[in-house]
Amino acid sequence: MGKNPESLDRHVKQFVFFVLMALMVMPAIQARFSLLPEKPLNGAFQDAGKPSFQEFTRRSWLNGSFQEEFNNRLEHHIGFRNPLVRINNQLDFSLFNKSNAEGVIVGEDLELFEEDYLKEATGIYYAGDSVWIRKAAQLKAVQDTLQSMGKHLAVILEPGKAEIYPEKWPRKYHNPEPGISNYETMLRQFQQEGVNILDLNAYFRSICSNDPYPLFPQCGTHWSYYGAALAADTTMAYLSRLTGKSFPKPVITRLRPGDTIRHPDYDIGLAMNLIFPVRQPATAWFDLKFEQQAPSGTSVLIVGDSFYFNWLNDNIPARTFGSCDFWYYNKNITRCDYTEGGRVQDLEFRQEVIKRDIILIMITGRFHHAFAWNFDEELYNLFFPGYVDPVWKFSNDIRIYEDGFRRMVKESTESGISLPDRINQEAEYLFYQDYKAHPEKYTERRDLIRLYELGIRGTPEWMEKIREKAKINGITVEEQLRQDAEWLYNEKYGKS
């Protein structure tokens, strides 16, 4: 005898109800008791703590800040959050070629890019002509000074994936007329001034189409170990020509394809937190042979970014330079043998520079706007001490500070003014604020006159009078502004 259709329908509804209730309750049970282990997500995440009513106040409730903070904490501590995030990321990637990792974008043929490289390559991060004109002149002056002391300074432009694989850019960056990039202007100005520079970007572009092995891994942001070895060979040849010393060249032997990868070849892929790894082309496995010893007594200082760690992982610096220190972002020190050496700020800068035979600034495309994490400015001020333009100083600080720089890019786009102008505005504001907090720091006539100019600019009624006076006197508004600022200075401090 068959089952009653109504009874069957009721059982089905009950089953569905219990399944839905279980799905709703299980995350709470998992969050409370951690019944099942969860694989942690990759990347840096700031844990604001578990949901708590201890921060509840009448004011935070009325303005909504308590609810927002409580909800954020609740979401970050819900049970099974990590696998649910991975499922969501996998669906977005598999169905829509979309990455949910911050700063990562999917290009053609599933090539993964850090978007900062694309913004540099297309001119979105362009710092302006005047920046590179000044930096080139300063570097050349430092280079000449070091050369007179028997020392050498050189800039190594590491390749960036965006410059090497423009055909794999995401569609949103397929602009037939991209803007001027920092790379283009920096290279031109440095070459015109005579700064020692090795352009590995150009070298990689010249070989990438004919090389059977990837110079950049599909799911990595750094050069592959194979590409790093080729770059090291080219760099040692360049330094031998520059210094007249014979540096060991790393020779690749037993080159063969490999299916496994080494860190950081999959660093962007890890950040995407997928369920299944992205399939990549075969990478190159090889052995490195050094046919001679590193020059004895040669001390090298390298200021650079994370690309250098591929060299360290293959023990290249210790076998080519002998004595060397790496200043990571001009902050943390790593020795040739990969041991930590403390912080740069704790060193006596002059002593560290003077004892070096070779100083290298190694930088990839992502950080061109931040060149060279103020190390070049410190070098210039070491050998050419004197007046430092506060607006120039604050501008450099803005370009180096990642969050602040990105805010400038965003505000530049929204306001319709150029990025260099927006950075200059912010630098002038920081200068004015610093003067208000520490007036004793600014006693130079030029600084005080500039502060008067900023005060006038910040007062619309005053600026309108400046425009009227400029028209009557037949001069530009800028000239009239300068004259009035100088008059104010003379009235307060005297013409001396």
C-alpha positions as CSV (number, residue, x, y, z in Angstrom):
1,M,0.0,0.0,0.0
2,G,1.5,3.4,-1.0
3,K,2.3,6.3,1.3
4,N,-0.2,9.1,1.7
5,P,1.0,11.9,-0.6
6,E,0.1,14.5,2.1
7,S,2.2,12.6,4.7
8,L,5.2,12.4,2.3
9,D,4.9,16.0,1.5
10,R,4.9,16.8,5.3
11,H,8.0,14.7,5.9
12,V,9.8,16.4,3.0
13,K,8.9,19.8,4.5
14,Q,10.1,18.8,7.9
15,F,13.4,17.5,6.5
16,V,14.0,20.7,4.7
17,F,13.1,22.7,7.8
18,F,15.5,20.7,9.9
19,V,18.3,21.1,7.3
20,L,17.8,24.8,7.2
21,M,17.8,25.1,10.9
22,A,21.0,23.0,11.1
23,L,22.6,25.3,8.6
24,M,21.6,28.3,10.7
25,V,22.7,26.8,14.0
26,M,25.9,25.0,13.1
27,P,28.0,28.1,12.5
28,A,27.1,29.4,16.0
29,I,27.9,26.0,17.5
30,Q,31.2,25.9,15.6
31,A,32.1,29.4,16.7
32,R,31.4,28.5,20.3
33,F,32.9,25.0,20.6
34,S,35.3,24.7,17.5
35,L,34.1,21.2,16.8
36,L,35.9,20.9,13.5
37,P,39.3,22.3,12.6
38,E,39.4,25.2,10.0
39,K,42.3,25.9,7.8
40,P,43.3,29.6,8.4
41,L,43.0,32.1,5.6
42,N,46.2,33.3,4.0
43,G,47.2,37.0,4.2
44,A,47.3,39.6,6.9
45,F,44.1,40.1,8.8
46,Q,43.5,42.5,11.7
47,D,41.4,40.8,14.4
48,A,39.4,43.4,16.2
49,G,38.3,40.9,18.8
50,K,35.1,39.0,19.5
51,P,31.7,40.6,19.6
52,S,31.2,42.3,23.0
53,F,28.6,44.5,24.7
54,Q,31.2,46.1,26.9
55,E,31.7,49.0,24.4
56,F,27.9,49.7,24.3
57,T,27.0,53.3,25.1
58,R,24.0,55.4,24.4
59,R,26.0,57.6,22.0
60,S,27.5,54.7,20.0
61,W,24.0,53.1,19.7
62,L,22.4,56.3,18.4
63,N,25.1,57.1,15.9
64,G,25.2,53.4,14.7
65,S,28.9,52.9,15.4
66,F,28.2,50.1,18.0
67,Q,26.0,48.2,15.6
68,E,28.5,48.4,12.8
69,E,31.5,47.4,14.9
70,F,29.5,44.5,16.5
71,N,28.4,43.2,13.1
72,N,32.0,43.3,11.8
73,R,33.3,41.4,14.7
74,L,30.4,38.9,14.5
75,E,31.1,38.3,10.8
76,H,34.8,37.6,11.5
77,H,34.1,35.1,14.2
78,I,31.2,33.2,12.7
79,G,31.7,29.4,12.6
80,F,33.0,27.9,9.3
81,R,33.9,31.4,8.1
82,N,37.2,30.4,6.5
83,P,35.8,27.6,4.3
84,L,32.8,29.8,3.4
85,V,35.1,32.5,2.3
86,R,37.1,30.1,0.2
87,I,33.9,28.7,-1.5
88,N,32.8,32.3,-2.3
89,N,36.2,33.2,-3.7
90,Q,36.4,30.0,-5.8
91,L,32.9,30.6,-7.3
92,D,33.8,34.2,-8.2
93,F,37.1,33.2,-9.7
94,S,35.8,30.1,-11.6
95,L,32.6,31.8,-12.9
96,F,33.6,35.4,-13.4
97,N,37.5,35.5,-13.4
98,K,37.2,37.7,-10.3
99,S,39.6,38.0,-7.4
100,N,38.5,38.9,-4.0
101,A,42.0,39.4,-2.6
102,E,42.8,43.0,-1.9
103,G,44.9,44.6,-4.6
104,V,44.8,41.5,-6.9
105,I,43.2,41.5,-10.4
106,V,42.8,38.7,-12.9
107,G,44.2,39.4,-16.4
108,E,44.1,37.5,-19.7
109,D,44.7,33.8,-19.6
110,L,44.1,33.9,-15.8
111,E,47.4,35.8,-15.3
112,L,47.3,37.3,-11.8
113,F,48.5,40.9,-11.2
114,E,48.9,43.1,-8.2
115,E,47.0,46.1,-9.4
116,D,49.5,48.6,-8.2
117,Y,51.9,47.5,-11.0
118,L,49.2,48.2,-13.6
119,K,48.5,51.6,-12.1
120,E,52.2,52.4,-12.3
121,A,52.5,51.1,-15.9
122,T,49.5,53.1,-17.1
123,G,50.4,56.4,-15.5
124,I,47.8,56.5,-12.8
125,Y,50.5,56.8,-10.2
126,Y,52.6,59.3,-12.1
127,A,54.4,61.6,-9.6
128,G,55.2,64.4,-12.1
129,D,58.1,65.6,-14.2
130,S,59.5,67.9,-11.5
131,V,60.0,65.0,-9.1
132,W,62.2,63.0,-11.5
133,I,64.1,66.1,-12.7
134,R,65.1,66.9,-9.1
135,K,65.8,63.3,-8.0
136,A,68.0,62.7,-11.1
137,A,70.1,65.8,-10.4
138,Q,70.5,64.9,-6.7
139,L,71.4,61.3,-7.5
140,K,74.0,62.4,-10.0
141,A,75.6,64.8,-7.5
142,V,75.8,62.0,-4.9
143,Q,77.1,59.5,-7.5
144,D,79.9,62.0,-8.5
145,T,80.8,62.5,-4.8
146,L,81.0,58.8,-4.1
147,Q,83.0,58.3,-7.3
148,S,85.6,60.8,-6.1
149,M,85.9,58.7,-3.0
150,G,86.5,55.5,-5.1
151,K,82.9,54.2,-4.5
152,H,80.1,53.4,-6.9
153,L,76.3,54.1,-6.9
154,A,73.9,52.4,-9.3
155,V,70.1,52.1,-9.8
156,I,68.8,48.6,-10.8
157,L,65.3,48.8,-12.3
158,E,63.9,45.4,-11.5
159,P,61.2,44.2,-14.0
160,G,57.5,44.4,-13.2
161,K,55.0,41.9,-14.5
162,A,52.8,44.7,-15.9
163,E,55.6,46.0,-18.1
164,I,56.7,42.5,-19.2
165,Y,53.3,41.2,-20.1
166,P,51.1,44.1,-21.4
167,E,49.2,41.7,-23.6
168,K,47.9,40.0,-20.5
169,W,46.5,43.1,-18.8
170,P,42.9,42.9,-17.7
171,R,40.4,44.5,-20.1
172,K,39.9,47.6,-17.9
173,Y,43.5,48.6,-18.5
174,H,43.4,48.1,-22.3
175,N,43.7,51.8,-22.9
176,P,45.1,52.6,-26.3
177,E,46.7,55.8,-24.9
178,P,48.0,55.1,-21.4
179,G,49.4,58.1,-19.4
180,I,53.0,58.8,-18.9
181,S,54.5,56.4,-16.4
182,N,57.1,57.1,-13.6
183,Y,59.2,54.4,-15.3
184,E,59.5,56.2,-18.6
185,T,60.3,59.6,-17.1
186,M,62.6,58.3,-14.4
187,L,64.6,56.3,-17.0
188,R,64.9,59.3,-19.3
189,Q,65.9,61.8,-16.7
190,F,68.4,59.4,-15.0
191,Q,70.0,58.7,-18.4
192,Q,70.1,62.3,-19.3
193,E,71.8,63.2,-16.1
194,G,74.3,60.3,-16.4
195,V,73.1,58.3,-13.4
196,N,74.4,54.8,-13.4
197,I,71.3,52.7,-14.2
198,L,70.6,49.1,-15.3
199,D,67.2,48.6,-16.9
200,L,66.2,45.0,-16.3
201,N,62.7,45.8,-17.5
202,A,64.1,46.3,-21.0
203,Y,66.2,43.2,-20.7
204,F,63.2,41.0,-19.7
205,R,61.1,42.5,-22.5
206,S,63.8,41.6,-25.0
207,I,63.9,37.9,-24.0
208,C,60.4,37.1,-22.7
209,S,58.8,36.1,-26.1
210,N,61.6,33.7,-26.9
211,D,62.3,32.1,-23.6
212,P,60.6,28.7,-23.0
213,Y,60.3,29.2,-19.3
214,P,58.2,31.9,-17.5
215,L,60.2,34.9,-16.2
216,F,57.2,35.6,-13.9
217,P,55.0,32.8,-12.5
218,Q,51.4,33.1,-13.5
219,C,50.2,33.3,-9.9
220,G,53.2,35.2,-8.5
221,T,54.1,38.9,-8.3
222,H,57.9,38.5,-8.2
223,W,60.2,37.3,-10.9
224,S,60.6,33.5,-11.1
225,Y,63.7,31.9,-9.7
226,Y,64.8,31.4,-13.3
227,G,64.2,35.0,-14.1
228,A,66.0,36.1,-10.9
229,A,69.0,34.0,-11.9
230,L,69.1,35.6,-15.4
231,A,68.8,39.1,-13.8
232,A,71.7,38.3,-11.4
233,D,73.9,37.2,-14.3
234,T,73.1,40.5,-16.1
235,T,73.6,42.5,-13.0
236,M,77.0,41.0,-12.2
237,A,78.2,41.7,-15.7
238,Y,77.0,45.3,-15.4
239,L,78.8,45.8,-12.1
240,S,82.0,44.3,-13.5
241,R,81.9,46.9,-16.3
242,L,81.0,49.7,-13.9
243,T,83.6,49.1,-11.2
244,G,86.4,47.3,-13.1
245,K,86.2,44.4,-10.7
246,S,85.4,40.9,-11.7
247,F,82.2,39.6,-10.0
248,P,81.2,36.0,-10.2
249,K,78.5,35.3,-12.6
250,P,75.8,32.7,-11.7
251,V,75.8,30.1,-14.4
252,I,72.6,28.1,-14.9
253,T,73.2,24.4,-15.3
254,R,71.0,21.3,-15.6
255,L,68.0,23.4,-16.7
256,R,64.8,21.4,-16.8
257,P,61.1,21.8,-16.5
258,G,59.4,21.3,-13.1
259,D,55.8,20.8,-11.9
260,T,56.4,22.0,-8.4
261,I,56.9,25.6,-7.3
262,R,58.9,27.4,-4.6
263,H,57.8,30.3,-2.5
264,P,57.0,33.0,-3.5
265,D,56.0,31.7,-7.0
266,Y,52.4,31.3,-5.8
267,D,52.2,34.3,-3.5
268,I,49.2,36.0,-5.2
269,G,47.5,32.7,-5.6
270,L,47.7,32.1,-1.9
271,A,46.3,35.5,-1.1
272,M,43.2,34.6,-3.2
273,N,42.2,31.9,-0.7
274,L,40.7,29.5,-3.2
275,I,39.7,25.9,-2.7
276,F,41.6,24.6,-5.7
277,P,45.0,25.9,-6.8
278,V,45.3,27.6,-10.1
279,R,47.0,25.4,-12.7
280,Q,50.2,27.0,-13.9
281,P,52.7,26.4,-16.8
282,A,55.7,24.4,-16.0
283,T,58.5,26.4,-14.3
284,A,62.2,26.0,-14.6
285,W,64.3,24.0,-12.3
286,F,68.1,24.4,-12.4
287,D,71.4,24.4,-10.6
288,L,73.6,27.5,-10.1
289,K,77.3,27.4,-10.6
290,F,79.8,30.1,-9.7
291,E,83.1,29.8,-11.5
292,Q,85.1,32.2,-9.3
293,Q,85.2,33.7,-5.8
294,A,83.6,37.0,-4.8
295,P,86.0,39.9,-4.7
296,S,87.6,40.0,-1.3
297,G,87.1,43.2,0.8
298,T,84.3,44.5,-1.4
299,S,81.4,45.8,0.8
300,V,78.0,46.2,-0.9
301,L,74.8,47.9,0.4
302,I,71.6,47.1,-1.4
303,V,68.4,49.2,-0.7
304,G,65.4,47.5,-2.3
305,D,62.2,45.6,-2.2
306,S,61.1,41.9,-1.9
307,F,62.4,40.9,-5.3
308,Y,65.8,40.7,-3.7
309,F,64.7,37.8,-1.5
310,N,64.7,35.4,-4.5
311,W,68.4,36.1,-4.8
312,L,68.9,35.5,-1.0
313,N,66.9,32.2,-1.3
314,D,69.4,31.0,-3.9
315,N,72.4,32.3,-1.9
316,I,73.4,34.6,-4.8
317,P,74.5,37.7,-2.8
318,A,76.9,35.7,-0.5
319,R,78.5,34.1,-3.5
320,T,78.9,37.2,-5.6
321,F,79.3,40.1,-3.2
322,G,80.9,38.5,-0.3
323,S,80.2,41.3,2.3
324,C,76.8,42.9,1.8
325,D,73.7,44.2,3.7
326,F,70.2,44.5,2.4
327,W,68.0,47.3,3.6
328,Y,64.5,46.2,3.0
329,Y,62.4,49.3,2.1
330,N,65.2,51.3,3.9
331,K,63.9,49.9,7.2
332,N,64.9,46.4,8.1
333,I,68.4,44.9,7.6
334,T,69.2,41.4,6.3
335,R,72.7,40.2,6.0
336,C,74.2,38.2,3.1
337,D,73.8,35.0,5.1
338,Y,70.0,35.7,5.5
339,T,70.4,36.6,9.2
340,E,68.6,39.7,10.6
341,G,70.6,42.8,11.3
342,G,68.2,45.1,13.1
343,R,66.7,48.4,12.0
344,V,68.2,51.0,9.7
345,Q,67.1,53.8,11.9
346,D,69.3,52.5,14.7
347,L,72.5,52.8,12.6
348,E,74.9,55.7,12.2
349,F,74.0,56.5,8.6
350,R,77.2,58.3,7.5
351,Q,79.4,55.5,8.9
352,E,77.3,52.8,7.1
353,V,77.5,54.7,3.7
354,I,81.2,55.6,3.9
355,K,82.3,52.0,4.5
356,R,80.6,50.7,1.4
357,D,82.4,50.2,-2.0
358,I,79.1,49.8,-3.9
359,I,75.6,51.1,-3.2
360,L,72.7,49.7,-5.2
361,I,69.1,50.9,-5.3
362,M,67.0,48.0,-6.5
363,I,63.4,48.9,-7.2
364,T,60.5,47.3,-9.1
365,G,57.6,49.1,-10.9
366,R,55.1,49.0,-8.1
367,F,57.3,51.4,-6.0
368,H,58.6,53.8,-8.6
369,H,56.4,56.6,-7.2
370,A,58.0,55.9,-3.7
371,F,61.6,56.0,-5.0
372,A,63.7,55.1,-3.0
373,W,61.9,55.1,0.3
374,N,63.8,58.3,1.2
375,F,67.2,56.7,1.0
376,D,68.2,58.9,-2.0
377,E,67.1,62.0,0.0
378,E,69.2,60.9,3.0
379,L,72.2,60.3,0.8
380,Y,71.9,63.8,-0.7
381,N,71.5,65.5,2.6
382,L,74.5,63.6,3.9
383,F,76.8,65.0,1.3
384,F,75.0,68.3,0.6
385,P,73.7,69.4,4.0
386,G,71.7,72.6,4.2
387,Y,68.2,73.9,3.6
388,V,65.5,71.2,3.0
389,D,62.3,72.5,1.4
390,P,59.6,71.3,3.8
391,V,57.0,70.9,1.1
392,W,59.4,68.7,-0.9
393,K,60.0,66.7,2.3
394,F,56.3,66.2,3.0
395,S,55.7,65.3,-0.6
396,N,58.3,62.5,-0.4
397,D,56.7,61.3,2.8
398,I,53.3,61.1,1.1
399,R,54.5,59.1,-1.8
400,I,56.2,56.6,0.5
401,Y,53.3,56.2,2.9
402,E,51.2,53.7,1.0
403,D,47.8,54.4,2.5
404,G,48.3,58.2,2.3
405,F,49.4,58.0,-1.3
406,R,46.4,55.9,-2.3
407,R,44.2,58.4,-0.7
408,M,45.8,61.1,-2.8
409,V,45.2,59.0,-5.9
410,K,41.5,58.6,-5.0
411,E,41.0,62.3,-4.2
412,S,42.9,63.4,-7.3
413,T,40.5,61.3,-9.5
414,E,37.4,62.6,-7.6
415,S,38.4,66.2,-7.7
416,G,39.7,66.3,-11.3
417,I,43.1,67.7,-10.5
418,S,46.4,66.0,-11.3
419,L,48.0,63.7,-8.8
420,P,51.2,65.8,-8.5
421,D,49.0,68.9,-7.7
422,R,47.0,67.0,-5.1
423,I,50.1,65.7,-3.4
424,N,51.6,69.2,-3.4
425,Q,48.4,70.6,-1.8
426,E,48.6,68.0,0.9
427,A,52.3,68.6,1.5
428,E,51.6,72.4,1.9
429,Y,48.8,71.6,4.3
430,L,51.1,69.3,6.4
431,F,53.8,72.0,6.3
432,Y,51.3,74.6,7.6
433,Q,50.0,72.2,10.3
434,D,53.6,71.4,11.4
435,Y,54.4,75.1,11.6
436,K,51.4,75.7,13.9
437,A,52.5,72.8,16.1
438,H,56.2,73.5,16.0
439,P,56.9,77.2,14.9
440,E,60.4,77.0,16.3
441,K,61.4,74.6,13.4
442,Y,60.7,77.3,10.8
443,T,62.9,80.4,10.9
444,E,64.1,80.6,7.3
445,R,62.8,83.7,5.4
446,R,61.7,81.5,2.5
447,D,59.6,79.3,4.7
448,L,57.9,82.1,6.5
449,I,57.1,83.9,3.2
450,R,55.6,80.6,1.9
451,L,53.5,80.3,5.0
452,Y,52.1,83.7,4.4
453,E,51.3,82.7,0.8
454,L,49.5,79.6,2.1
455,G,47.5,81.7,4.5
456,I,46.5,84.1,1.8
457,R,45.5,81.2,-0.5
458,G,43.4,79.7,2.2
459,T,41.4,82.9,2.6
460,P,39.0,83.4,-0.4
461,E,38.3,87.1,0.3
462,W,42.0,87.8,0.5
463,M,42.7,85.9,-2.7
464,E,40.0,87.9,-4.5
465,K,41.8,91.1,-3.5
466,I,45.1,89.7,-4.8
467,R,43.5,89.0,-8.2
468,E,42.2,92.6,-8.3
469,K,45.6,94.0,-7.4
470,A,47.3,91.8,-10.0
471,K,45.0,93.1,-12.7
472,I,45.6,96.7,-11.7
473,N,49.4,96.2,-11.5
474,G,49.5,94.2,-14.8
475,I,51.2,91.2,-13.3
476,T,50.3,87.6,-12.7
477,V,48.3,86.5,-9.6
478,E,51.3,84.4,-8.5
479,E,53.6,87.4,-8.7
480,Q,51.1,89.6,-6.7
481,L,50.7,86.8,-4.2
482,R,54.5,86.7,-3.7
483,Q,54.8,90.4,-3.3
484,D,52.1,90.6,-0.7
485,A,53.6,87.7,1.2
486,E,57.0,89.4,1.2
487,W,55.4,92.7,2.4
488,L,53.8,90.8,5.3
489,Y,57.1,89.2,6.2
490,N,59.0,92.5,6.0
491,E,56.4,94.2,8.2
492,K,56.8,91.6,10.9
493,Y,60.5,90.7,10.7
494,G,62.1,93.5,8.8
495,K,63.8,93.5,5.4
496,S,66.9,91.8,6.9
